[in-house]
Amino acid sequence: MPGTIGADNRTDTSSFEMPFPRHMHLDSAKANMTETSPPVIALEIEGPVALVGLNNPPVNAASQALRAGLVKAMDQLADNDAVEVIAIYGMGRTFIAGADIREFGKPPQAPSLPDVCNRIEAMQKPVLSVLHGNALGGGLEVALATHARVAIDGLTVGFPEVTLGILPGAGGTQRAPRLTGMKTALDLITTGKRIGAKEALTHGLVDKVVAGDPRDVALESAQAVLSGELPTRRTGTLTVDNDTAALKDAAETLRKKQPLLFSPHKCVEAVAASVKPLEEGLAEERRLFLECMESPQRAGLINAFFAERAVAKIPEAGARPRTVNAVGVIGGGTMGSGIATACLLSGLTVTLAEQNTEAAERGRTTIETNLDGAVKRGKLTSGQRAEILSNHLSTTTDYQDFAEADLVIEAVFEDMNVKRQVFRQLDDICKEGAVLATNTSYLDVNEIAAETRRPEDVVGLHFFSPAHVMKLLEVVVADKTAADVVATGFALGKRLKKIAVRAGVCDGFIGNRILSTYKKTAEYLMMDGASPQEIDTALTNYGFAMGPFMVADLAGLDIAWASRKRLAATRAPEERYIPIADRICEQGWFGRKAGRGYYVYGADGPSPNPEALAIIADERTKAGIAPRVFSEDDITSVIMTAIIMEAATVLEDGIALRPIDIDAVYLFGYGFPRFRGGPMHTADAIGAAELVRRIENYAKADSYFWKVPQSLAEMARDGSTFADRSKEA
Ligand code: CAA
């Protein structure tokens, strides 16, 4: 019946006190209907239809103003006898993309999102929502509380809360299962995966998918409700079949796959409560939501969310990136082929250069294999793969073929003389305005740039292996790099769907400089008594994907050995040197590729290499070290303190713009556990005073390595945090 919701036919009899003008804005911050700016809610009355436009750019986040505006609109429309149906839609690029994440961790401000959703669902007049762009998290919850949902093509819906360390806390865990059943709701809520409009329709999350402008669709859909064509109902009145098998399955999978995470397990508990009457289920959801909000993982995951975005704020943001269509890549090894693959997957044309035809063909084969992987993962169709390989990739042995390239990325052997020679040639060959990039992971980009007559065009683009998979890209800015070249590096990162972070020139830039301190510390711990396996286990239990010795075996111990030999002459005599890795290498045990390193790689997977353990014991005896026992906490405390100590000096040296940039580098390039928010976020959680105390304590045994960075000392004195410094910068 028009103007009513489902079977519930009560009509709104509340008196009408204040007529609406045809189009007015609701300044909900003041919760008053005035025409002041910013107009968070725009109301229009078209005959019996009220259109509620949400206007909170850029993503219509459900801020306090938007929440208050929605409640106010519902209250006033309930009292307006002329209105028979209400349609909520998003103005701008999207429906509500979620709760306003910036409000998390601050004192809650009424009305809460659950109250908003409950108010909407309780409306006596039918309320429908028109969804376009994104309806995520709290946005989807608002939609589920309306009495009908119309999706516009291109819509994305999902519950990303779990990726932020929380759960859908505004009825999502109760209303979604009522529409989709428990199994689908569990899948969506515990993974945070995002789905399109058609899939949402299949699952019953939306009632209809149409094309059109959100306001037009809102008006048409409201008419459809009036004519009875679009049925309405309260989600909360539906019941849920108790799918105990799905609940058990989800709980077991999460216990196995995500034992360290807090909120996914709470999501399952919340969905389990959806068999209860709505009010009871909502109360259970609220209780679990608040537990998640209190968890340090929530703060870590939200820092990761903002880190991903903060890094784009660079001094060169105003510069116009140069046009890049044709890319040259020098070097067809794992790195060069990975970079070429990343470029090809983003629609760029690539010329790959190698020293000879065989090497070039090997590079092509690696790219083909990488693209096969993309096809398997559903990122590419086999038709697109064929098209890329025949029309967008060419190989060469002649740098002259780079004459028309817009960007050339060098990924040759990590040797300054080789790199210099490459850049001299590029300088002679490349067209004016081409960007010349080096993928060096340690070397001095200023020295490389000085080899050309156009140092302003030279920049470091440090990819991480496998380059077509890893998210991080360090954009290394040398002294003379032009602003538009930096901007080009960032634009390329965006095009390649990577997270670009601005870094200054030093040995190892942000990531590898800190990594070398991390590795050294792990070796010190090994010498002092912890086994490689104990150290690796402590770090994987802390949340890293792999421990440092397993990573070293994977990377190949010979590479680090060669670099140690190269640096031997310049090593400071006071620096503590651990000879264990050298002795392991002398046996030819170069790690996984040799079947043996710190671990032995057998058919049943890696196990500790007893002969490496004998070398460790022998070196301890030679050095007169009586091995100590380290707990997992001892190991992670020492390693995290060392990482933070080096990170603080990276900041003091101006190599990273802000602490949050270091978090981004470690989260997206080095497998740092996302729920811990990054090294600088971890530093704030530990506290500067405690870190200073630890460093001073460790310095008693090794005052060359352990030094309190000035910034930490200041923070310990004034109680400030790295987060404060990220905000100030
Ligand atoms: N709260 C606050 N700010 C947000 C936000 C949110 N939920 N979502 C995005 N923003 C901000 C971004 O930080 C960014 O700000 P700056 O321009 O100042 O950096 C701006 O909006 C634009 O965002 P993007 O650069 O990410 O824009 P995009 O077009 O690439 O992507 C998007 C848009 C898909 C909506 C993406 O922003 C996104 O995925 N946002 C997060 C969505 C989310 O997690 N929602 C759930 C929130 S939790 C919740 O809702 C819990 C609950 O039930 C109570």
Boltz pocket constraint, residues with backbone or C-beta under 6 A from the ligand:
constraints:
  - pocket:
      binder: B
      contacts: [[A, 58], [A, 59], [A, 61], [A, 97], [A, 98], [A, 99], [A, 100], [A, 101], [A, 102], [A, 113], [A, 134], [A, 136], [A, 137], [A, 138], [A, 139], [A, 141], [A, 160], [A, 161], [A, 164], [A, 166], [A, 167], [A, 168], [A, 169], [A, 170], [A, 309], [A, 310]]
      max_distance: 6.0
